[in-house]
Amino acid sequence: MDIKMRILVVGGGGREHAIAAALSKNTNTELYCVMAKKNPGIAKLCREVLIHAETDAEAVVAFAKQHNIRYAVMGPEAPLASGVSDALRAAGIGCVGPSKNAARIETDKGFCRSLMQKHKIDGCPAYELCQTPEEAAEYIRAYPGDLAVKPTGLTGGKGVKVMGEQVDREGAVEYAMTLKNQTIILEERLLGEEFTLMAFVDGKTLVPMPLVQDHKRAFDGDKGPNTGGMGSYTLADHKFPFVTDADYAAAFSIMQATVDALAKEGCPYQGVLYGQFMNTASGPKVIEYNARFGDPEAMNVLTLLESDFVTIAEHIIAGTLSAKDVSFANKATVCKYIVPQDYPDNPHAGDKITVGAHENTILYYANVVEENGVLKTQTSRTMAFVGVGSTLADAEAAAETACRNVSGNVRHRTDVGTEALFAKRIAHMKELRG
């Protein structure tokens, strides 16, 4: 008699490998996965996988029904935007992932800002919604300061151009002119230090995870174009010295108010809510929300998760989540992504890579294929090592050694989680606050 609980993971990246690994710690579960490309790490944890478009709600539901799936955990944003979570719920399958309407908090940045404004939620930067590139160009030229230029829809974390950081005024105009057939959002440029606060949400209750800081830029020293994320870190106390207790409380309050507002709008939020904040001299401001775990941030927090992820999922779905369901190890983590040599602008696929010794780290596969036991790169981020230690220095040393022991036409950011970069973040925040 099959008494194991069957759980479906939707998605095939590094984040989803971390999700699957966390779920698999419960020995009474049997995992299944739908992913666009076969992730060898996820495949090894699953009873069966379907290699298919993750956004095809009909196919995902059919696969779930075929295998008597009880719960599904959503990974990336695209399936949320295409209504996969709604289709699963309609089929009687519990889902950790918001509805298509609630996921607009990420998939429609205009909706997010309008919601915050309507419900008078703190932390919303000054912004302007422009319906045409020409309207945006006129606003940019007339605005006295710097702006962040954002398309409304999903961009994989790569769609924002910030004046004074990535582009000048005319560069911002040129970029805006490429954003056809969508609302363009122009926001005041925020100065400060970014941090990520993620929380499990059951529709009303939020239970926070350790603070994480991601590194979007492609190269050491925060140089180069934006990427999906080159690495991230957490501290053993789950906080950051440049985020005061008051800052943390304000950020959590903003997220709670947002969940409350979504419920009032008739689209209660169940799943993981990711708050990307800029900690400014006057406190945290919302850069954006994501309607799911971050990637790479999921790999940091799920590596630390001590409580049973399956129980957390059940309580999210049932609307009975409480803080006692969730506990994380008091360890530091540093996640470093291995990427193809010329990522993100001109990544080369098909190059052989060999993993070496990686003590005190967890390896998560992302955009990599395995052919006859040989790993080969694809055109996106390849794999990530999460170093774990009692201190940030210990965790960083473990992750860095593991990355250096990978051979092939790949690279990584060597400065993620280093004491030098960390000290720079602290000094920057002190300077801003005088």
N, C-alpha and C positions, 0 to 999 in steps of 0.2 A: 504493500500500500504506500502510495506517494504522500508523505506528510510534510514535505518541504514546501515552504512558501516561495512561490515563483514571482520574481521581480524583474521588470524590464528596465534597462537603461537605454535612453535615446541619445545617441551621439557617439562619436568615435575619436575624440581628441584626448589630450593630456588630462583635462578636467574630468572627462568621463572615465578615464582609467582610474583616477583617484576616487571617483564616486563608486565605481565597481569594486575597487579594492576595499573601501570602507564597508560596503554592504556585505562583501564576502566574508568578513570577520564573523558574521553570524552564521554558524554552521548549519542552521535550519533553513537556509535559503538556497535557492537555485536561480542563477542569473541567466538572463537572456539579453540580447542587445540588437538594436537596429542602428546601423551606421553606414555612411556613404562609402567609406573605404575601410578595409579590414585593419584594425589596430591589433597587433599581435599580443599586446599585454592584456587587453580586454578579452580577446578571444580565448585566451588561456583560462580565464576566470569563469567563462560562460558555458552553459550546457549547449546552447545553440545561438548562432548569430544570423541575422539577415543583412546582407550587403545591399543596401537600397537607399534611395533618397530619404533622409530623415524628415523631410517636410511633407511627405506623402501620407496624409492622415489616414486615408483608406487602407493603405498597405500596412501601416504601423498597427492599426486596430485589428486588421485581419490576422497579423502575426501574433498579436497579443491574445486574441481569442483562440487561435489554433493551439496555443500552449498554455491556456488557462492561467494567464497572468493575473495576479491579484493586485499588485501595485506597480506603478511606473514612476521612474525618476527622470525628469527632463534635464538634459545637459545644456546644449547651446540655445541661442535666442531664435534662430530661424524657424525651428519647429513650433515654438510658442507663437511666433508671428503668423504662422500658417494654420493655427487652430488645432494642432495635434493634441494638446492637453484637453481641449473641449471635447474632441471626438472620443478620446479615451474615457473621459468621465461619462459621456453619453452612453458608452458601451458598458458602464458599470464597473470600470477599472479605476481604482483610486490613483490619484496623481499628485506627485510632489512637483509642482510647477503651476504658475498662475494661468488663468484663462487668457484667451487672446485679448479680451478687453482690458483685463488688469495688466497684462504685459505691455500695454501701450506706454506704461511708465518708462519703458526702455525703447520700444519700437517706434514711438512717435514723440520726439523731443518737444514738439509744440504742445502736445497734450499734457506732458509732464509739467512744463512751465505754467500752462494755463490752470492746471489743477492746483499747483502750489499757490498761485495768485488768488484764485477763487476762494480757497479755503484759508487764506492768510497764513500759510505755513512759512515759518522762519527759514532763512538760509537760501532764499531764491535771489540770484544775482539780477541786476538790471538787464533787461533784454528787449529785443525788437523782433517781431516776426515779419518777414518779408516774403511776399508771394511770387516775386519774379527776381531773376538775377539783376535786372536793371534797377529795381527798387533797392536791392541790397547794396549795389555799387554806389548809388547816390547817398545812401545812409552812411556807408563806410567813409566816403570822401568828406562828408560833412561832420562826422563825429570827432570831437576834440581829442580823444584819447585812443588807447588800444582796445581792440575787440578780439573775441574768439568767434570764428566763422564756422558754423555747424550745419550740415544737412539734416533734415528731419529724420530720415530713416536710418536703417542699420548700416554700419560701415566697418564692422569688425575691429573697432577701436582705432581706426586709422583715418577717420574722416574730418577731424578737427584741425583747423589752421589758426595759430595764435599770432597776432601781430606783436612785434617786438621780440618774438621768440623764434618763429619759423618763417614768417613773411613780413615784409614792410607793407605800407598802406596800399601801394599799387599791386603788390603780390596778393593781398587779401581781396582786392577788387577782381583781379584775374581769376582767383580761385572761385569766388562767388559766381562769376560768369559761366563757370563750368557746371554749376548745380542747376540743371534744367528740370522742369516738371516736378518740383517739390518746394515746400516751404523752406526758407532759409532762416536760421536763427542766428542773430547777432547778439552776443552777450559781452558785458563788461569783462575786460581781462582781470582775472583774479590773481593776486600775488600772495604767495604763502607756500606751505608744504602740503602736498597731497597725502591723504590716507584713506584707506578703505575699511568700512565697517559693514560686515555682512551679518545677516540674522536669519534664523529659521522663523517662519511666520505661518500661523495656522488660520489666518483670517482676521484675528484680533490681537493675539499675543505674539510678541517678538522676543526671541531669545538670542542674544548677541554671540558672535564668535570673536576670536582674538583679532585685534587690529592688524592690518597688513599694509605694507607699502610696496606698490608695483613700480617697475621701471619700464616705461613705454619706449624710450628712444633706443635706436638700434645699437649704438656704440658706447663704449666707456666714456665717462664724463658727461652723460646725458647728451650726446651728440647724435646727429643723423636723423632720419625720418622716424615717425611713429611706427610702432609695430603692434601686434596683438599683446605684447608683454614679453620682455626678455628675462624677467626674474622678479622675485619678491621675497620679503622677509617678515618674520614676526619675532617678538622678544618673549622671554620666559614668563614675564608678568602679564603678557597679552596686551600691553599698552605701549605708548611711545612717550619719551620725555618731552617731545615738542607738542604733545596733545595733553593739555591739562585735564584734570577731572571735570572742570566746568565745560571745557570743549567737548569732552566725551559725552557728558550728559546732554549737552545741546544737540549733538549729532544724533544721539539715540532718540531724543525727543522729536526731532525733525522726521526721523523714519517712522516713529509711532504715529505722528500726526498724518503722515502720508498714507499709511495703511488705514487709518481711521477715515480719511477722506475718500479713499477708494471704496470702502464699505458703504459710505454715504452715497456714493455715485452708483451703487448697485453692482459693483464688480469686486467683491471681497477677494483679498490677495492671500493665496496659499502657496507656499514654496520657500524659495530662498530669495531674499531681497538684498541687493548689493548697493550700498551707498558710497559713491565716490565723492569725497569731500576735499575742498581746499581750505586748509586752516589758515585764515587770514589774521591780520592784526586785531580784527574785531570779532573773531570767532569763526566757526565752520560755515562754509557755503557749499551748496550742492552743485558739483560739476555735472553729475549725471547719476541716474539710477540704472542698474541692470536688473533684469527680472530673473536672475539665475546666479549660480556661483561664477566668480571670476576665473579666468584662466590666464595666469598661473595661480592666483590666490587660493583656489580650491585645494591645490596640492599642499600648500602650507597647512591650512586649517584641518583638512581631513586626515593628514598624517598625524596630527595631534589629537584627533578625536578619540576619547577613551570610552565614551558611552556607545551604546548600540545604535547605529545609524538606522537600522530597520525599525526599532521602537520609535525613534524620532520621526521617521517617515509616517508610521501609523498614526502618531498623535497629531502631526500636521494635517493629515487627511481627515481625521476624526474631529478636528477642532478642539483638541484637549491638550495642547502642548503646554508644558510648564518648564521653568528653569531647572528643575530637578532632573529632567530628562537628558540634560546636556552637560558634559564635562570634557575639558581638554587638558592634556598634560602640560605641566609648567616647564616647558622646554622652549628653546629658541629654534627657529627653522630658517634656512636660506634655500630658496629655490632658484636654480640657474638653468636656463633653457639652452640646449645645443641646437644650432640652426645651420642650414646650408651656408656656405662661405659668403655668397653674395646676396643673402637675404637682407631686406625684403624686396629690393628693387629688381634683382635679376637672379633669383635662386635657381640652382641647377639640381635636377632630379636624377636619381639613378646611381648616385655615388655610394660605394660600399663604406660602411662604418663599422668599427669594432669597439665594443664596450670593454673597458679594463676594470681593474679593481675599484670598488666604490664602497668602502667601509663607512658605517654610520650614515648612510644615505638610503633613500628610497628612490628607485628608478621608475619613472612613469613614461610610457611611450605616447607619442603624439602623432605627427604626420610622418610615419615611417612604414615601410613594407618589409616583410620577411619572406625571402625566396630561398628555399632549400637551406634554411638555417642561417642565411646571410641577410643582415639588415642593410637597407638602402634608403637614402634620403628621398624625400618628395619635395614639393615646392614651398612648403610652409615649415613651421617650427617642428623639429625632429623628435626630441625627447627632453625630459627634464630630470635633474637630480635634486632631491630635497635633502639637504644636510640637516641633521638633528643634533643638538648639543645643549649643555647646561647654560652656555653663553652664546651670544651672537658670533663671537670670534671662533668658537668651536664648530658651530654649525656652518659658518662660511668656509672654514678650512676644509671640512669634509666635502662640501659641495664643489669647491674649487678643485680639490685633488681628483675627485671623480670625473669632472669635466676635462681636466688635463689628461686623464687616462683614456679618453676616447680618441681613437685614430680615424682619420678620414678627412674629406674636404668640408669640414665644418668649423664653426667658431662659437664663442659664447662671450658674454660680458663678464669680464674678470672682476669688476668693481661692485657687483650686486652684493649687498650685505657686508661690505668691508667696513672696518672701524673708521677709516678715513672718510668714506662717503657718508656714513651715519653721523659723524661729527660735523660734517658740512651742513647736513639737514638741521641739526640742533642749533648751530651757529646762525643759520639763515633765519630761523624762527625768532631767535633772541634779538637779532638785528631789527626785524620787522616790528617787534613789540617794544623796541627802545630799551 
